[in-house]
Amino acid sequence: MGLFRSEVSSMSVPSEDPARRLNLCPICLAEPAETNVAVMWPDGDTVIENWHTPECPSYLELEWDLMVNAEKVQAR
């Protein structure tokens, strides 16, 4: 199994709120906590939350992709 977000699938965990779906990164296994990072997006009536530690390779790859794409948009 690879280390990057494009090569792994996250693990869903139960949530008390049916409008939330919590996904734990299979690399860092971060759970919701003040010291961890949540990446969120809407999916219909549900909010998807992917949790990572700040040092997680998958999260760092996502952060890098966002910076590169932001630079592309600014260059237009």
C-alpha positions, 0 to 999 in steps of 0.5 A: 500500500502506498503512503499518499492520499490518492493510493489509500482509502479512509476508514469511516467511523460511527458519528452521533450526528447522521449529517456527519461522516467521520473518516480516519486516515489509514496512515496516521489514524488521527481522530477528532482532536484539537491537535489534529486537522479536519478536511471537510466538504459537503456531500448532499446532506452530509458533511464528510470529515477526513481527520489527519495529524498535521505531519501526516503524509496524506495531509501534506500532499493535500496541502501541497496540491491546494497551494499549487492549484491556488498559485495556478488560479492566481496566475490567471 
